[in-house]
Amino acid sequence: MILVTGGTGFLGSYIIKELIGKGYSVRAIRRNTSKLPLYISTEIFEKVEWVEADVLDVISLEEAMQDISMVIHSAAIISFDSKEKKQMYKVNIEGTANVVNMALEKNISRLVHVSSVAAIGRSKTGEHISEEKKWQDNKTNTQYAISKYRSEMEVWRAMGEGLNAVIVNPSTVLGYGDWNTSSCRIFKTIYEGFPWYTTGINGFVDIADVARTIVLLMENTISEQRFIISACNWSYQQLFNCIADEFNKKHPHRKATPFLGNIAWRLEKVKTLLTGKKSLLSKESAKVAHSNVYFDNDKLLKVLPGFSFTPLQESIHNACKKYLEAINRVQP
């Protein structure tokens, strides 16, 4: 029996889909306020043993881990909104500490911790980042990055205490999901005619590839290692243009230089205050969008021979097609 935390989240739901597809028995945690995502077949979720629990509630977590052999810990808050910092730190750091401590107590045979490339840190533009990079405290790190770095420290500490675990560090995950949340908002933002772009470079990867990789590493015997999961490095302009083309929308046409980027995120903040709708652009996301970072996936590909990533253009095409189908279903 495999336990998945964050099972109703974007990545967690795809991990469940991958596990069920491979014939595993799955138990997944959900809060009493969470809803099952509509972008995954109900037939898959019907095969899951759902339990109401919370990574911040040790008692419910203990009950969820009864008779569990392996754990995939994907529960986390991803946010660049300063208002959500306190809760993000609590869930990402304290929640992870609770999970690994309980895994040690219950003698769980293996744990996969879903971290982020953000936890590796950024130090300078144009940098090529591998798993060997050491974290550096500096102004380029977002609050989300700090929370994920500190949550990783809890996992490394538990590994030092005997936990058989591995850490994965996905780059920005793209795919079909709820486009009002997570990185899926990129698609909605471009569909609605977002005018800004930057020439910053980042790593991107298909959601299904991330789920597939996590399960493969769960099945592997390698321990006390971290793996970057990233298909390729694209500029944000290239990404936005590709999505716009698939939606038959106009390319973002305003280049957000660092100076204009500071104006842009402030304008988006005012817009958010007036409409109540969250913007893709914030002070922290603007900072990330201006950096040029290249992520190295060589270590993962050596450990998983025969594995290959879905070409990013194909991933975008497939996701946009599903988003358009969903739009057409709700429109008269």
ZARO-553216 format. One record per atom (N, C-alpha, C, O): residue in one letter; x, y, z. Coordinates in steps of 0.001 Angstrom, whole numbers, plus 500000, padded with zeros to 6 digits. Example, Ala and Ser with C-alpha at 12.3 -4.5 7.8 and 13.67 -1.06 7.14 Angstrom:
A513190494310507800;A512300495500507800;A513200496700507800;A514236496681508465;S512850497750507080;S513670498940507140;S512900500030507870;S513409501138508039;
//
This chain:
M500851498805500000;M500000500000500000;M500889501248500000;M501772501398500844;I500640502125499050;I501412503370498929;I500563504523499451;I499397504655499077;L501143505361500316;L500452506555500789;L500926507765500009;L502129507985499867;V499978508561499498;V500301509793498791;V499747510970499588;V498542511048499827;T500615511876499995;T500139513116500610;T499928514138499495;T500600514088498465;G498996515058499704;G498713516035498646;G498042515392497449;G498249515818496313;G497233514362497699;G496648513583496608;G495647514322495744;G495399513918494608;T495061515409496265;T494106516170495452;T494772517336494734;T494110518083494014;G496070517494494924;G496798518569494245;G497116518216492803;G496850517105492346;F497686519175492098;F497997518999490675;F498921517807490463;F498568516871489746;L500093517833491077;L501035516733490898;L500563515470491614;L500673514369491075;G500037515631492832;G499595514464493593;G498574513629492852;G498626512400492895;S497640514287492169;S496604513555491438;S497190512780490258;S496730511681489948;Y498203513350489600;Y498857512636488495;Y499719511484489010;Y499867510467488331;I500286511639490204;I501033510541490816;I500090509375491098;I500422508219490835;I498909509689491636;I497905508657491892;I497516507951490590;I497411506726490550;K497305508726489539;K496956508150488237;K498034507182487770;K497722506106487260;E499295507554487937;E500408506691487526;E500459505421488374;E500665504329487844;L500275505559489678;L500321504402490573;L499191503418490277;L499414502211490187;I497976503948490126;I496826503083489828;I497028502386488482;I496708501207488331;G497563503127487506;G497822502549486193;G498818501403486232;G498796500525485369;K499709501410487250;K500699500340487369;K500255499249488338;K501012498325488634;G499008499364488832;G498455498291489650;G498720498376491134;G498474497406491851;Y499212499499491620;Y499463499645493052;Y498180499897493831;Y497222500462493303;S498169499473495093;S497115499853496031;S497502501199496617;S498616501371497112;V496584502149496560;V496913503522496939;V495972504035498022;V494751503908497925;R496567504615499046;R495827505384500035;R496290506835499879;R497481507096499710;A495359507759499937;A495730509169499745;A495067510039500806;A493942509790501239;I495799511055501202;I495319512000502202;I494552513132501530;I494957513646500487;R493443513505502144;R492727514692501710;R492165515388502947;R491776514738503917;R492131516718502899;R491503517475503985;R489992517453503783;R489512517204502677;N489248517714504849;N487785517644504733;N487216518740503843;N486061518669503424;T488033519763503554;T487574520857502687;T488001520686501241;T487561521440500373;S488852519706500969;S489384519549499613;S488425518763498728;S487676517907499199;K488467519071497446;K487629518401496460;K488507517626495482;K489640518017495200;L487978516545494979;L488723515762493994;L488760516532492677;L487728517024492219;P489929516641492070;P490037517395490808;P489269516742489675;P489187515518489584;L488707517576488814;L487869517094487715;L488685516653486499;L488143516025485590;Y489972516971486471;Y490787516657485293;Y491355515235485321;Y492036514813484387;I491067514501486404;I491450513093486491;I490164512262486519;I489192512634487176;S490167511150485809;S488972510305485711;S488496509839487087;S489297509443487934;T487191509892487292;T486627509417488558;T486876507925488745;T486933507446489877;E487024507190487654;E487291505756487744;E488622505493488454;E488776504488489147;I489571506399488275;I490866506257488943;I490708506541490433;I491186505772491267;F490046507632490767;F489892508011492166;F489045507018492954;F489197506898494170;E488145506298492260;E487322505298492934;E488146504104493413;E487701503347494275;K489336503938492858;K490212502839493257;K491147503224494403;K491947502409494864;V491038504470494856;V491910504986495915;V491191504913497257;V489998505200497350;E491924504530498285;E491395504593499645;E491689505997500187;E492830506310500526;W490666506829500266;W490840508208500720;W490659508297502228;W489726507720502786;V491554509021502879;V491430509243504319;V491529510741504594;V492325511452503979;E490714511198505521;E490787512601505920;E491932512767506908;E491916512199508001;A492913513544506511;A494084513765507354;A494757515053506900;A494412515632505870;D495716515477507689;D496436516706507394;D497868516529507864;D498104515996508948;V498821516968507063;V500228516807507451;V500566517609508701;V501602517365509320;L499722518554509085;L499941519331510302;L499263518703511517;L499422519187512637;D498506517625511298;D497814516920512367;D498468515556512545;D498211514629511776;V499309515443513559;V500109514235513742;V499238513009513998;V499559511918513528;I498145513173514735;I497274512038515058;I496654511454513786;I496670510241513579;S496107512328512939;S495507511836511695;S496572511268510758;S496305510332510004;L497764511829510807;L498868511353509972;L499297509945510396;L499610509095509562;E499304509724511702;E499658508395512219;E498650507348511742;E499031506247511343;E497374507696511787;E496338506775511329;E496463506508509829;E496255505384509372;A496804507547509071;A496941507394507619;A498094506483507244;A498066505859506184;M499123506393508106;M500302505578507802;M500211504149508311;M501163503382508172;Q499079503781508900;Q498922502398509356;Q498975501450508159;Q498276501649507166;D499815500419508266;D499923499359507236;D500392499894505887;D500055499331504845;I501158500965505900;I501710501555504671;I503149501093504491;I503911501033505456;S503522500765503255;S504897500333502987;S505768501478502482;S506930501597502870;M505201502325501612;M505971503432501043;M505125504702501006;M503897504651500943;V505818505846501048;V505139507143501076;V505691508031499970;V506904508113499777;I504794508694499247;I505188509762498325;I504630511058498900;I503417511264498942;H505519511911499335;H505109513146500019;H505111514310499023;H506152514890498717;S503922514628498531;S503811515718497554;S503007516902498077;S502827517887497362;A502523516820499312;A501731517917499875;A502612519137500118;A503638519047500793;A502208520270499570;A502970521518499746;A502131522678499253;A501176522501498496;I502501523857499691;I501895525078499177;I502905525769498281;I504042526012498685;I502487526085497061;I503323526846496123;I502719528232496008;I501593528386495537;S503458529237496434;S502914530590496394;S504043531613496333;S505111531434496919;F503767532694495600;F504671533841495569;F503973535063496157;F504393536202495951;D502901534795496891;D502113535842497527;D502574535989498976;D502519535029499746;S503023537176499346;S503547537411500691;S502504537131501769;S502859536791502898;K501222537271501432;K500156537035502404;K500053535563502798;K499507535234503851;E500581534678501947;E500483533249502206;E501776532660502765;E501892531446502930;K502742533524503053;K504056533062503504;K503979532224504776;K504563531142504842;K503265532715505784;K503222532028507082;K502666530622506953;K503253529675507476;Q501536530470506259;Q500935529152506087;Q501800528270505199;Q501893527065505433;M502434528847504185;M503311528084503303;M504488527505504103;M504827526332503944;Y505099528311504949;Y506202527832505774;Y505739526702506694;Y506440525706506877;K504556526873507266;K504047525885508218;K503806524545507525;K504246523508508020;V503114524555506390;V502811523312505672;V504078522688505096;V504314521490505256;N504889523499504428;N506050522955503726;N507140522449504664;N507769521428504386;I507368523147505767;I508463522762506670;I507961521870507795;I508414520735507948;E507015522394508588;E506493521613509713;E505771520359509219;E505902519288509812;G505011520496508131;G504301519345507583;G505250518255507137;G504996517074507374;T506352518638506487;T507345517653506046;T508022516990507233;T508269515784507218;A508322517772508260;A508926517207509479;A508001516153510084;A508459515092510507;N506712516440510125;N505745515481510662;N505711514197509843;N505645513100510398;V505756514341508512;V505691513173507630;V506911512274507809;V506772511060507961;V508097512859507792;V509309512028507903;V509467511445509300;V509954510324509450;N509061512190510324;N509128511657511685;N508201510456511840;N508568509452512450;M506990510567511280;M506050509456511360;M506524508274510521;M506317507118510891;A507157508569509396;A507696507495508557;A508779506715509311;A508861505491509204;L509595507425510063;L510608506764510887;L509956505922511977;L510362504787512230;E508951506488512610;E508272505788513697;E507571504522513202;E507550503503513893;K506997504598511998;K506249503478511449;K507117502520510630;K506608501569510036;N508431502775510600;N509360501925509842;N508953501789508373;N508993500700507799;I508563502919507781;I508229502942506350;I509462502542505548;I510563503028505806;S509273501656504577;S510434501108503859;S511058502084502884;S512244501979502575;R510251503061502382;R510807504021501424;R509918505259501341;R508693505169501421;L510557506412501178;L509830507675501034;L510416508470499882;L511635508585499747;V509539509017499054;V509958509948498005;V509438511325498388;V508232511522498543;H510340512263498538;H509960513629498898;H509969514504497655;H510983514620496967;V508819515120497376;V508719516011496225;V509132517412496652;V508398518107497356;S510301517806496219;S510812519147496513;S510621520013495268;S509585519927494608;S511589520825494950;S511517521721493788;S512927522168493438;S513816522176494290;V513126522541492176;V514425523119491819;V514660524413492590;V515800524850492750;A513568525028493069;A513710526244493861;A514529525987495113;A515209526889495601;A514475524758495647;A515197524416496864;A516702524316496646;A517473524315497606;I517121524233495385;I518551524193495078;I519122525600495120;I520303525794495407;G518269526585494829;G518677527987494942;G519168528570493635;G519561527854492714;R519135529887493580;R519647530642492437;R520672531627492961;R520475532239494011;S521760531781492234;S522772532725492699;S523189533733491639;S523527534871491963;K523169533327490384;K523548534274489337;K522880533888488033;K522544532726487807;T522696534879487182;T522025534612485913;T522957533852484974;T524174534037485005;G522376533003484148;G523168532219483211;G523780530986483828;G524618530327483211;E523371530667485039;E523983529557485754;E523409528216485306;E522207528088485074;H524284527222485190;H523868525847484927;H523805525117486258;H524801525027486975;I522628524595486581;I522406524033487911;I522251522522487842;I521447521997487071;S523032521837488659;S522917520385488815;S522612520094490280;S522511521006491100;E522468518812490592;E522159518404491961;E523285518725492933;E523076518728494146;E524476518994492410;E525633519252493274;E525678520690493790;E526475521008494674;K524835521550493248;K524864522951493681;K524491523072495154;K523559522425495632;K525233523909495857;K524972524149497265;K524095525388497442;K524266526393496752;W523172525295498364;W522277526414498666;W523065527621499168;W523990527485499970;Q522690528791498691;Q523288530047499159;Q522177531010499538;Q521247531232498762;D522272531576500721;D521301532587501139;D521590533890500399;D522653534489500569;N520640534321499581;N520799535596498881;N519434536114498464;N518422535436498640;K519413537308497916;K518161537986497595;K517431537378496396;K516267537701496156;T518091536513495652;T517437535912494486;T516484534787494880;T515660534365494069;N516587534296496118;N515737533211496566;N514361533729497007;N514270534667497799;T513310533120496494;T511955533499496895;T511621532860498239;T512335531973498708;Q510532533315498854;Q510091532712500111;Q509682531250499884;Q509886530404500755;Y509115530962498729;Y508784529579498401;Y510046528727498359;Y510067527616498890;A511099529245497726;A512359528517497634;A512924528224499024;A513383527114499294;I512888529218499893;I513399529043501255;I512603527971501991;I513176527139502695;S511271527993501826;S510434526994502507;S510745525591502008;S510750524645502795;K511004525442500711;K511291524116500162;K512699523660500540;K512926522470500755;Y513635524589500621;Y514987524239501067;Y514945523727502504;Y515559522712502833;R514217524438503348;R514141524047504758;R513354522743504940;R513631521974505861;S512383522499504070;S511662521219504145;S512581520072503722;S512514518977504280;E513433520330502740;E514420519321502340;E515362518977503480;E515749517821503649;M515729519985504263;M516623519749505393;M516009518760506383;M516721517976507010;E514689518802506519;E514012517839507390;E514156516420506840;E514317515466507600;V514098516290505521;V514237514968504904;V515666514457505035;V515881513287505355;W516645515327504790;W518047514922504934;W518331514519506378;W519057513557506629;R517752515263507330;R517916514919508746;R517354513529509025;R517985512728509715;A516153513240508482;A515530511932508685;A516346510820508030;A516436509716508567;M516941511110506868;M517792510112506215;M518997509808507097;M519454508667507155;G519515510828507783;G520612510612508712;G520208509748509892;G521048509117510533;E518896509728510176;E518366508921511277;E517889507546510802;E517322506776511577;G518125507247509522;G517835505898509032;G516702505767508033;G516386504654507612;L516082506867507643;L514979506782506682;L515521506526505272;L516423507220504803;N514956505523504612;N515312505236503226;N514495506173502335;N513298505962502141;A515138507195501802;A514390508221501067;A515191508755499896;A516414508623499831;V514464509357498981;V515051510024497833;V514278511321497610;V513086511394497908;I514950512335497089;I514346513649496879;I514303513949495395;I515276513715494678;V513165514474494931;V513060514903493538;V512844516408493496;V512158516980494344;N513439517032492500;N513376518491492346;N512850518844490957;N513634519122490049;P511521518835490786;P510969519213489477;P511174520701489197;P511206521519490116;S511314521035487913;S511298522439487507;S509833522840487340;S508959522170487890;T509540523895486611;T508148524341486457;T507356523285485689;T507716522902484575;V506271522826486309;V505494521706485775;V504349522244484915;V503611523136485332;L504214521687483708;L503175522115482772;L502262520952482413;L502706519809482302;G500979521256482232;G500049520219481829;G498610520642482040;G498328521796482362;Y497712519704481857;Y496279519966481986;Y495833519760483424;Y496017518687483998;G495248520797483997;G494760520720485366;G493740521814485601;G493037522227484679;D493659522282486835;D492786523404487173;D493559524682486873;D494497525028487592;W493165525386485810;W493992526521485402;W493789527767486270;W494274528847485935;N493085527614487363;N493002528696488343;N494039528549489451;N494178529431490299;T494760527441489443;T495730527189490507;T497062526720489919;T497161526344488751;S498075526761490780;S499418526255490474;S499962526807489162;S499548527875488712;S500882526083488557;S501489526538487299;S500514526479486139;S500797527016485067;C499363525831486335;C498336525784485282;C497822527187484960;C497290527425483875;R497983528111485902;R497524529484485678;R498245530153484511;R497745531124483942;I499415529635484156;I500129530170482994;I499241530074481758;I499170531011480963;F498568528944481600;F497724528736480422;F496540529707480420;F496235530318479395;K495883529845481560;K494742530756481636;K495172532191481381;K494483532941480689;T496320532570481947;T496810533944481803;T497087534277480348;T496739535364479886;I497707533360479622;I497982533592478200;I496681533582477402;I496516534383476483;Y495767532694477739;Y494476532629477042;Y493718533948477181;Y493032534378476253;E493845534586478343;E493123535835478589;E493852537068478050;E493396538195478243;G494985536852477375;G495658537961476709;G496678538701477551;G496816539918477422;F497394537994478409;F498444538612479224;F499457539301478315;F499995538652477418;P499742540604478510;P500557541340477544;P502066541276477776;P502833541615476874;W502516540847478967;W503926540966479319;W504707539684479023;W504165538582479106;Y505980539843478679;Y506881538700478563;Y508271539126479013;Y508592540314479030;T509078538161479371;T510485538434479680;T511336537478478855;T510836536495478307;T512601537774478776;T513527536890478062;T514257535974479038;T515209535291478660;G513807535959480305;G514387535050481290;G514224533605480863;G513320533276480095;I515099532742481361;I515106531330480968;I514909530460482210;I515461530731483276;N514115529422482042;N513817528527483164;N513642527104482641;N513554526887481433;G513594526144483549;G513344524760483177;G511858524446483236;G511136524973484081;F511407523584482330;F509994523200482275;F509896521696482020;F510797521094481437;V508774521093482471;V508617519650482331;V507134519289482343;V506330519962482987;D506781518233481633;D505410517738481545;D505002517082482867;D505776516330483459;I503780517371483325;I503277516840484594;I503285515312484617;I503626514713485637;A502917514681483511;A502879513217483469;A504282512629483571;A504469511563484156;D505267513322483004;D506659512865483098;D507151512926484537;D507884512043484984;V506753513963485262;V507165514087486662;V506573512943487483;V507275512313488275;A505281512678487291;A504636511585488021;A505291510240487685;A505532509415488566;R505568510043486416;R506191508782485975;R507573508606486596;R507934507512487031;T508341509690486633;T509685509649487200;T509649509351488695;T510457508572489201;I508707509976489395;I508591509768490840;I508308508313491164;I508898507759492091;V507415507689490415;V507086506281490661;V508274505382490316;V508541504411491023;L508978505695489249;L510166504910488887;L511241504999489976;L511903504007490281;L511412506177490554;L512397506339491618;L511917505675492914;L512730505203493709;M510621505642493119;M510068504918494265;M510421503429494154;M510731502774495150;E510365502913492926;E510648501503492683;E512148501206492687;E512548500044492761;N512966502232492609;N514421502080492561;N514973501849493963;N514291502105494955;T516202501369494040;T516822501128495350;T517745502260495780;T518228502259496912;I517997503219494907;I518919504295495238;I518356505138496377;I517156505408496426;S519223505548497284;S518776506298498454;S519748507437498743;S520876507465498253;E519261508381499565;E520067509528499989;E520627510298498788;E521794510689498766;Q519759510503497795;Q520124511250496594;Q518989512201496237;Q517848512013496658;R519318513214495463;R518297514113494922;R518412514105493408;R519492513882492860;F517273514353492721;F517258514307491262;F516448515473490702;F515287515669491060;I517075516234489826;I516366517281489099;I515503516624488025;I515980515783487263;I514230517015487971;I513327516529486920;I512960517720486046;I512107518528486413;S513596517824484908;S513374518953484009;S513637518506482578;S514683517929482283;A512684518776481692;A512813518312480307;A513745519193479492;A514624518697478786;C513547520511479595;C514353521420478791;C514279522830479370;C513457523125480238;N515154523683478869;N515221525066479322;N514763525989478195;N515354526018477116;W513706526737478468;W513136527675477495;W513074529066478102;W513047529238479321;S513054530053477218;S512775531413477691;S511271531529477935;S510476530813477325;Y510895532431478829;Y509472532653479082;Y508778533171477822;Y507611532867477577;Q509497533945477036;Q508910534441475790;Q508575533280474855;Q507497533247474262;Q509497532332474725;Q509250531161473886;Q508068530355474406;Q507226529908473627;L508002530169475716;L506897529426476322;L505566530121476084;L504605529494475637;F505508531419476381;F504262532167476235;F503790532183474781;F502598532045474504;N504742532354473853;N504377532382472432;N503831531034471976;N502881530974471195;C504433529957472464;C503984528621472079;C502559528375472579;C501729527841471844;I502274528759473819;I500927528599474368;I499931529470473602;I498830529029473273;A500335530719473321;A499461531642472584;A499121531075471205;A497977531176470762;D500095530486470530;D499855529902469211;D498839528763469292;D497959528646468438;E498965527928470319;E498035526803470465;E496608527288470751;E495638526640470356;F496489528411471429;F495174528988471719;F494698529941470617;F493596530486470684;N495553530132469600;N495250531084468531;N495042532495469101;N494117533212468718;K495930532863470023;K495885534171470660;K497110534994470265;K498099534463469762;K497022536278470501;K498130537178470203;K499283536928471164;K499079536686472353;H500507536993470622;H501679536828471476;H501758537973472492;H501421539109472157;P502199537695473729;P502494538795474643;P503470539749473964;P504468539310473393;H503191541049474021;H503937541991473189;H504681543068473969;H505381543882473368;R504547543091475281;R505258544091476077;R506431543441476802;R506240542618477697;K507631543812476412;K508815543250477046;K508986543855478429;K509137545068478576;A508960543001479433;A509082543470480815;A510560543471481203;A511069542487481740;T511238544575480930;T512600544743481429;T512523544774482958;T511430544910483508;P513659544651483658;P513591544727485126;P512850545965485619;P512089545887486583;F513066547111484964;F512380548339485372;F510877548238485096;F510054548507485971;L510536547846483867;L509122547716483515;L508462546555484274;L507266546589484566;G509267545527484587;G508731544416485358;G508261544860486722;G507238544389487219;N509015545779487338;N508611546317488638;N507315547103488529;N506491547090489443;I507142547787487408;I505886548514487188;I504756547522486929;I503643547685487429;A505064546484486133;A504041545510485732;A503459544781486935;A502240544649487048;W504328544301487846;W503779543539488973;W502982544438489911;W502050543982490573;R503351545713489966;R502574546646490781;R501198546899490155;R500192546992490858;L501172547008488830;L499891547184488144;L499003545946488327;L497793546058488526;E499621544780488256;E498870543543488447;E498357543425489882;E497285542871490123;K499136543955490836;K498706543921492226;K497452544779492428;K496519544384493128;V497452545967491798;V496280546843491870;V495076546152491231;V493961546208491750;K495327545501490092;K494262544786489388;K493682543677490270;K492471543456490290;T494560542988490994;T494112541930491892;T493247542492493013;T492232541900493381;L493652543628493547;L492885544267494621;L491497544686494142;L490523544614494891;L491418545126492880;L490143545602492341;L489217544461491935;L488000544553492099;T489792543394491408;T488973542300490876;T488868541097491804;T487939540296491700;G489836540981492715;G489858539815493593;G490477538596492948;G490564537541493575;K490914538724491692;K491518537606490978;K493036537651491112;K493658538697490923;K493620536504491440;K495070536442491574;K495749536591490219;K495262536099489201;S496885537282490234;S497652537457489001;S498816536493488969;S499333536091490012;L499227536125487766;L500411535298487604;L501656536058488038;L502644535464488470;L501595537389487917;L502766538224488158;L502723538831489550;L501749539486489923;S503777538613490310;S503946539225491624;S505385539703491716;S506174539501490793;K505723540329492820;K507094540813492994;K508091539663492890;K509137539795492254;E507758538526493522;E508682537396493533;E508700536659492197;E509767536267491725;S507537536466491584;S507519535765490298;S508197536594489215;S508802536044488294;A508096537925489324;A508782538804488375;A510299538657488513;A511032538689487525;K510751538495489757;K512179538320490012;K512684537030489366;K513753537007488756;V511913535970489507;V512289534683488920;V512287534767487394;V513161534210486729;A511290535474486848;A511119535534485397;A512232536294484684;A512353536199483462;H513039537039485417;H514120537798484795;H515475537087484888;H516465537561484329;S515518535955485591;S516790535247485714;S516929534204484614;S515938533656484131;N518149533941484231;N518450532926483222;N519085531728483922;N520244531784484333;V518328530656484053;V518816529484484771;V518620528245483910;V517564528054483306;Y519639527412483862;Y519605526196483046;Y519741524983483967;Y520719524864484705;F518764524093483918;F518774522927484797;F519262521688484053;F518876521435482912;D520115520926484724;D520771519754484154;D520017518495484583;D519808518281485777;N519604517657483622;N518877516426483959;N519708515164483730;N519164514060483725;D521018515318483543;D521867514170483210;D521843513083484278;D521827511897483949;K521841513471485552;K521900512487486636;K520682511572486600;K520808510357486754;L519519512150486399;L518280511363486356;L518297510390485184;L517955509218485340;L518692510874484012;L518666510034482814;L519670508876482910;L519474507834482285;K520737509055483686;K521699507968483879;K521138506900484810;K521406505711484632;V520361507325485801;V519780506379486760;V518587505644486165;V518304504505486537;L517878506306485227;L516703505705484587;L516970505513483092;L516427506252482272;P517796504532482730;P518107504307481313;P516843503941480540;P516019503150480999;G516711504532479365;G515531504277478551;G514420505282478765;G513483505356477971;F514520506057479835;F513501507077480082;F513762508279479173;F514911508658478948;S512693508868478658;S512835510080477859;S511688511023478171;S510575510585478463;F511962512315478108;F510959513324478399;F510094513617477172;F510554513532476033;T508861513956477427;T507970514410476358;T508462515761475855;T508706516653476668;P508619515947474529;P509022517270474018;P508059518340474520;P506845518137474525;L508602519476474939;L507773520494475574;L506679521015474657;L505564521275475111;Q506979521171473384;Q505965521654472452;Q504789520671472370;Q503634521081472251;E505093519390472436;E504036518371472432;E503205518445473709;E501983518307473669;S503871518663474841;S503173518795476121;S502212519978476094;S501069519873476539;I502685521099475571;I501859522303475495;I500681522090474562;I499558522493474867;H500937521460473431;H499860521180472470;H498760520334473117;H497575520645472989;N499161519259473815;N498194518367474435;N497400519067475533;N496189518881475653;A498096519874476333;A497430520580477433;A496446521614476894;A495309521693477357;C496881522400475921;C496013523441475350;C494772522832474699;C493678523390474790;K494946521704474053;K493810521024473423;K492765520654474467;K491567520824474238;K493218520147475618;K492290519761476685;K491645520987477339;K490471520949477707;Y492409522066477481;Y491836523291478051;Y490743523838477137;Y489691524272477607;L490994523814475838;L490001524307474884;L488748523423474888;L487628523923474786;E488946522125475003;E487801521212475072;E486968521499476325;E485739521450476283;A487649521799477445;A486941522100478687;A486164523405478569;A485047523520479074;I486765524390477894;I486096525679477681;I484838525487476827;I483790526063477118;N484948524687475786;N483828524451474884;N482687523689475566;N481521523845475205;R483040522864476555;R482009522103477261;R481116523009478116;R479925522740478276;V481695524081478662;V480932524950479564;V480283526122478836;V479377526767479365;Q480751526391477620;Q480162527494476855;Q479011526978475996;Q479096525874475460;P477928527761475853;P476787527339475013;P477163527300473542;P476329526968472699;
//
